[in-house]
Every structure is written in C-alpha cells, then in structure tokens.
Amino acid sequence: MIKRLLILLFIFYSCSSDNNSSTIIGNIDNKSKTKIFLIEADSNNQPIIVDSTNAIDGSFNFKREIFIPNINFIQVKDYTGNFPFVLEKGTIEIELYKDSIPSSTSYGTKSNDSFMEYKTKTKAYIKTLNSIQKEMQDASFKKDTLLYLDLQEETNSISDQIKNYELEFIKLNNDSYISVLILERFLNSKLISQDNAKTYYDNFTKRVINSPSCYHYKESFFRRFFQ
C-alpha cells in the first residue's frame, strides 16, 4: 500500500514538474562555439542573466521551470542586439540569425506563434509609417504645409489601422500572452476605455487569466482597472 502511494506521488510530482517546464531548442547560423545568454528583466526593469550555455555546431538549449509567462531575451556574446520571446510552458524553437539577432524567430507555443504573426503583420505598417515620417520631415524642411498636413492625415489613418488590427488580434488570440501585453499598453496609454478593455479581458481563456501561470498579472495589473 505504501509502495503504491509512493509511486502515485512520484508520478504526480513528475507530471507537475513537466507541466511547468519550458524547453528552448535553439539554432544559430554560426557553427563555431558560441556563448548564448538567457535574460529577463528584474523588478526594476533591468536586464539580468538567468542562464547561459554554449552553442555547439550551431545548436543550443535551455530548460526552465516556469509558472508565469514572461518576456525573456536571448543575447549572443560578441554580437549586437537581443531577441525577445515569450518564455512559457511547452517547447519553444528559436532560430537565431547572428547578423540580425532581432530578426530571429520563435515558434512552438501559442504566445510565440502569435507573436511572430503579430511582428510580421505590423512590420509592413511600421515600414510605411517610417517612410511617411521621412516625407514629413522633408515637407517641413521645404515649408510645404499642405503636403505636411496630407501626410499627417495619412499617418493618423495608418495608426488607426494598426489599432484596429491590434484589437482584432487580442480578440482572435485570446489565449496568447502577447494579447495581455497589448491590452496592458492600451490601458496605460488610454487608447481604450476601461469598459471596452474589460470586454476583451473577459474573453481571455482560463489559461491566461485563471491559471497559476498568469494569476500574478490578474492580481497585480488588472485588479486596478476591474475591481
């Protein structure tokens, strides 16, 4: 009887540990031995190294116990830039491009898959906005007021398109931590009313708002708005 109980307890805690684990399987387009750092922000939003490993023949991996999904960063020694991704339960596959670290990719979990989708879609908007901003600078230098105002209207129109896309993204990706971050930014920037935000918040899945991996966000941030 005791032996059977010990076996059941072992299975239970083993499953619990696996359910809270995040495995990062990474590749980098550099076959030389390369130092890879896993970084997160501390309570003061300062970067701290939480783990490190060596990429051998272009491959590396991390395994972390994770209860709360969070933005982490990968940094490569002697290379510029870092790569943000969502550290959450599951297996995350990361492809690092040494000459353009921020352009790397992460797939395998719901939040990372949706994050890559979001970055791809908004990249076109940002490229257009940057182009218009340059034209506005030229129009301002030439004192072409009419052109400047036209470009400003175009900027406002694209900004509205981005906002509409992000709201639709939150609605369609209600099981993604990225949606939580976008809604948080909307509230902090007062781009959305509290009543409207609550509608999106209430649409989040239990994994996002009720699971142990996300309850800190619910208790700390959203409580200020929804109590």
ChimeraX attribute file (.defattr): number of C-alpha atoms within 10 A of each C-alpha:
attribute: neighborCount
match mode: 1-to-1
recipient: residues
	/A:1	6
	/A:2	7
	/A:3	8
	/A:4	9
	/A:5	10
	/A:6	11
	/A:7	11
	/A:8	12
	/A:9	12
	/A:10	12
	/A:11	12
	/A:12	11
	/A:13	11
	/A:14	11
	/A:15	12
	/A:16	11
	/A:17	12
	/A:18	13
	/A:19	14
	/A:20	17
	/A:21	19
	/A:22	21
	/A:23	19
	/A:24	20
	/A:25	17
	/A:26	19
	/A:27	19
	/A:28	22
	/A:29	13
	/A:30	16
	/A:31	12
	/A:32	12
	/A:33	12
	/A:34	19
	/A:35	15
	/A:36	21
	/A:37	20
	/A:38	19
	/A:39	21
	/A:40	20
	/A:41	15
	/A:42	10
	/A:43	7
	/A:44	6
	/A:45	8
	/A:46	9
	/A:47	14
	/A:48	13
	/A:49	15
	/A:50	12
	/A:51	14
	/A:52	17
	/A:53	13
	/A:54	17
	/A:55	20
	/A:56	15
	/A:57	14
	/A:58	17
	/A:59	18
	/A:60	19
	/A:61	17
	/A:62	16
	/A:63	12
	/A:64	15
	/A:65	15
	/A:66	18
	/A:67	19
	/A:68	19
	/A:69	21
	/A:70	18
	/A:71	16
	/A:72	19
	/A:73	21
	/A:74	22
	/A:75	22
	/A:76	21
	/A:77	11
	/A:78	10
	/A:79	11
	/A:80	12
	/A:81	17
	/A:82	20
	/A:83	21
	/A:84	21
	/A:85	23
	/A:86	22
	/A:87	27
	/A:88	27
	/A:89	21
	/A:90	17
	/A:91	16
	/A:92	23
	/A:93	18
	/A:94	22
	/A:95	18
	/A:96	25
	/A:97	16
	/A:98	18
	/A:99	13
	/A:100	13
	/A:101	20
	/A:102	17
	/A:103	15
	/A:104	19
	/A:105	20
	/A:106	23
	/A:107	18
	/A:108	15
	/A:109	19
	/A:110	18
	/A:111	23
	/A:112	24
	/A:113	18
	/A:114	22
	/A:115	23
	/A:116	15
	/A:117	13
	/A:118	16
	/A:119	13
	/A:120	11
	/A:121	14
	/A:122	14
	/A:123	12
	/A:124	10
	/A:125	15
	/A:126	15
	/A:127	11
	/A:128	13
	/A:129	18
	/A:130	12
	/A:131	11
	/A:132	17
	/A:133	16
	/A:134	11
	/A:135	15
	/A:136	21
	/A:137	12
	/A:138	14
	/A:139	17
	/A:140	15
	/A:141	11
	/A:142	11
	/A:143	11
	/A:144	12
	/A:145	13
	/A:146	11
	/A:147	16
	/A:148	21
	/A:149	14
	/A:150	12
	/A:151	18
	/A:152	15
	/A:153	12
	/A:154	14
	/A:155	18
	/A:156	13
	/A:157	12
	/A:158	16
	/A:159	15
	/A:160	12
	/A:161	13
	/A:162	16
	/A:163	15
	/A:164	12
	/A:165	15
	/A:166	19
	/A:167	19
	/A:168	14
	/A:169	18
	/A:170	23
	/A:171	16
	/A:172	14
	/A:173	20
	/A:174	23
	/A:175	20
	/A:176	24
	/A:177	27
	/A:178	25
	/A:179	27
	/A:180	23
	/A:181	15
	/A:182	15
	/A:183	21
	/A:184	17
	/A:185	13
	/A:186	18
	/A:187	16
	/A:188	10
	/A:189	9
	/A:190	10
	/A:191	12
	/A:192	16
	/A:193	10
	/A:194	13
	/A:195	11
	/A:196	9
	/A:197	18
	/A:198	16
	/A:199	11
	/A:200	17
	/A:201	22
	/A:202	11
	/A:203	16
	/A:204	22
	/A:205	14
	/A:206	13
	/A:207	15
	/A:208	23
	/A:209	23
	/A:210	14
	/A:211	14
	/A:212	14
	/A:213	18
	/A:214	19
	/A:215	15
	/A:216	16
	/A:217	18
	/A:218	17
	/A:219	11
	/A:220	9
	/A:221	11
	/A:222	18
	/A:223	10
	/A:224	9
	/A:225	11
	/A:226	12
	/A:227	5
